[in-house]
Amino acid sequence: MSKTWFITGTSSGFGKELAKIVAQQDDINLVASARKMPDLDYLDEYDESKILKVILDVTDKTAINKAVDQIKDKFGQIDVLVNNAGLGYFSTIEESDMDEVKYMFDVNVFGLANVTKAVLPIMRAQKSGVIVNLSSALALTTIPTTGFYSATKYAVEGYADTLRQEVKDLGIQVMNVEPSGARTNWSGRSSEKTATKIKDYQQFSDSITSVSDSVTDAPGDPKLIAKVIFDQVSQNEVVPKHLPLGEFAYEGGLSNLSGIIDEMKSRKDISLSTDDK
Ligand SMILES: NC(=O)c1ccc[n+]([C@@H]2O[C@H](COP(=O)([O-])OP(=O)(O)OC[C@H]3O[C@@H](n4cnc5c(N)ncnc54)[C@H](OP(=O)(O)O)[C@@H]3O)[C@@H](O)[C@H]2O)c1
């Protein structure tokens, strides 16, 4: 029986590249979602009987339920959910506009969680499914000016690590993908950039420009990233829990995580001193 993949945010970037790969598979149905239907015109060259295009803003719960109903009607199942829709935000913590930060959490965290909540009943009934979350290298390590973006992706990591344990015995797996900077629209139209207003943070104004520019010119190729994600899900009975992609994710993540482990070990006595029974 054909599998069905549901991918959010397929108008550009990783989502679009992954949608194109899935659309070329004979034995896989594709549900591609975007906020604007014309953004999905690129799918018209593929077999339309295996493709469902849905309008979806992940901050709209009514639209999420409608999309999931449409998928049930057309394909009757969802085997793979790819929570890809997301946006960035470049600012020091103190200079951040908290309304903009809250909106980013609405998309990157609560949008992802609401889509997942709508899909889980289908996967539980099937007793199978894979949930793929586009997290970030910035959930494995951090740099100045992307603190609140990291906070959304760290939230996704903590949420997903818990969900994985809760749905494991129901046949459902959860994979977090942690890409390094890649050449998509993420740092461009998908990111807010706050201009430095507080003099004490002046040193970061250049870095905001260079961080965002460096993503535009980043080493990560969205086509290669989409291919690795597709291969890891379609070729493995058991998918990886974490998929760091690119040198920054791998080296930066290892350095940060091993630093935490080293510090924990060096203060073992203090850590264990607070339990009295
Ligand atoms: N590129 C990187 O360097 C990088 C690295 C690590 C992780 N990521 C993550 O990878 C994911 C994909 O980003 P990308 O790099 O491919 O950037 P992208 O090209 O900007 O794609 C982002 C996608 O998310 C969609 N989106 C944004 N807000 C949405 C909302 N409220 N509802 C539904 N869709 C929404 C966009 O749709 P519209 O076209 O309608 O705006 C677009 O399809 C994101 O979660 C991002 O945080 C990116």
The ligand as an SDF file (V2000), in Angstrom:
LIG
                    3D

 48 52  0  0  0  0  0  0  0  0999 V2000
   17.7920   27.4850    6.2430 N   0  0  0  0  0  0  0  0  0  0  0  0
   18.4340   27.2930    7.3750 C   0  0  0  0  0  0  0  0  0  0  0  0
   19.5670   27.7340    7.5420 O   0  0  0  0  0  0  0  0  0  0  0  0
   17.7890   26.4680    8.4750 C   0  0  0  0  0  0  0  0  0  0  0  0
   18.6310   25.8270    9.3960 C   0  0  0  0  0  0  0  0  0  0  0  0
   18.0690   25.0620   10.4110 C   0  0  0  0  0  0  0  0  0  0  0  0
   16.6940   24.9290   10.4780 C   0  0  0  0  0  0  0  0  0  0  0  0
   15.8850   25.5600    9.5760 N   0  0  0  0  0  0  0  0  0  0  0  0
   14.4310   25.3450    9.6950 C   0  0  0  0  0  0  0  0  0  0  0  0
   13.9880   24.6710    8.5310 O   0  0  0  0  0  0  0  0  0  0  0  0
   12.5960   24.9380    8.3300 C   0  0  0  0  0  0  0  0  0  0  0  0
   12.3510   25.3370    6.8950 C   0  0  0  0  0  0  0  0  0  0  0  0
   12.9640   26.5880    6.6440 O   0  0  0  0  0  0  0  0  0  0  0  0
   13.7570   26.9030    5.3200 P   0  0  0  0  0  0  0  0  0  0  0  0
   15.1630   27.0670    5.6800 O   0  0  0  0  0  0  0  0  0  0  0  0
   13.3980   25.9620    4.2400 O   0  0  0  0  0  0  0  0  0  0  0  0
   13.2130   28.3860    5.0110 O   0  0  0  0  0  0  0  0  0  0  0  0
   12.1560   28.9500    3.9650 P   0  0  0  0  0  0  0  0  0  0  0  0
   12.6140   28.7170    2.5890 O   0  0  0  0  0  0  0  0  0  0  0  0
   11.9330   30.3570    4.3990 O   0  0  0  0  0  0  0  0  0  0  0  0
   10.8450   28.0920    4.2310 O   0  0  0  0  0  0  0  0  0  0  0  0
   10.0340   28.3060    5.3500 C   0  0  0  0  0  0  0  0  0  0  0  0
    8.6630   27.7420    5.0640 C   0  0  0  0  0  0  0  0  0  0  0  0
    7.8350   27.9120    6.2330 O   0  0  0  0  0  0  0  0  0  0  0  0
    6.6150   28.4820    5.8110 C   0  0  0  0  0  0  0  0  0  0  0  0
    5.9220   29.2170    6.8720 N   0  0  0  0  0  0  0  0  0  0  0  0
    6.3550   30.2780    7.5890 C   0  0  0  0  0  0  0  0  0  0  0  0
    5.3970   30.6590    8.4420 N   0  0  0  0  0  0  0  0  0  0  0  0
    4.3460   29.8200    8.2710 C   0  0  0  0  0  0  0  0  0  0  0  0
    3.0580   29.6910    8.8610 C   0  0  0  0  0  0  0  0  0  0  0  0
    2.6200   30.5310    9.8010 N   0  0  0  0  0  0  0  0  0  0  0  0
    2.2380   28.6970    8.4340 N   0  0  0  0  0  0  0  0  0  0  0  0
    2.6570   27.8360    7.4670 C   0  0  0  0  0  0  0  0  0  0  0  0
    3.8400   27.9150    6.8520 N   0  0  0  0  0  0  0  0  0  0  0  0
    4.6750   28.8990    7.2650 C   0  0  0  0  0  0  0  0  0  0  0  0
    6.9840   29.3920    4.6580 C   0  0  0  0  0  0  0  0  0  0  0  0
    5.8160   29.7030    3.9420 O   0  0  0  0  0  0  0  0  0  0  0  0
    5.6090   31.1310    3.1670 P   0  0  0  0  0  0  0  0  0  0  0  0
    6.2720   30.9510    1.8370 O   0  0  0  0  0  0  0  0  0  0  0  0
    4.1310   31.2810    3.0640 O   0  0  0  0  0  0  0  0  0  0  0  0
    6.2610   32.1820    3.9970 O   0  0  0  0  0  0  0  0  0  0  0  0
    7.9600   28.4790    3.9190 C   0  0  0  0  0  0  0  0  0  0  0  0
    7.2490   27.5440    3.1510 O   0  0  0  0  0  0  0  0  0  0  0  0
   12.2210   25.9940    9.3590 C   0  0  0  0  0  0  0  0  0  0  0  0
   11.5690   25.3730   10.4490 O   0  0  0  0  0  0  0  0  0  0  0  0
   13.5730   26.5740    9.7850 C   0  0  0  0  0  0  0  0  0  0  0  0
   13.5310   27.1220   11.0890 O   0  0  0  0  0  0  0  0  0  0  0  0
   16.4080   26.3270    8.5760 C   0  0  0  0  0  0  0  0  0  0  0  0
  1  2  1  0
  2  3  2  0
  2  4  1  0
  4  5  1  0
  4 48  2  0
  5  6  2  0
  6  7  1  0
  7  8  2  0
  8  9  1  0
  8 48  1  0
  9 10  1  0
  9 46  1  0
 10 11  1  0
 11 12  1  0
 11 44  1  0
 12 13  1  0
 13 14  1  0
 14 15  2  0
 14 16  1  0
 14 17  1  0
 17 18  1  0
 18 19  2  0
 18 20  1  0
 18 21  1  0
 21 22  1  0
 22 23  1  0
 23 24  1  0
 23 42  1  0
 24 25  1  0
 25 26  1  0
 25 36  1  0
 26 27  1  0
 26 35  1  0
 27 28  2  0
 28 29  1  0
 29 30  1  0
 29 35  2  0
 30 31  1  0
 30 32  2  0
 32 33  1  0
 33 34  2  0
 34 35  1  0
 36 37  1  0
 36 42  1  0
 37 38  1  0
 38 39  2  0
 38 40  1  0
 38 41  1  0
 42 43  1  0
 44 45  1  0
 44 46  1  0
 46 47  1  0
M  CHG  2   8   1  16  -1
M  END
$$$$
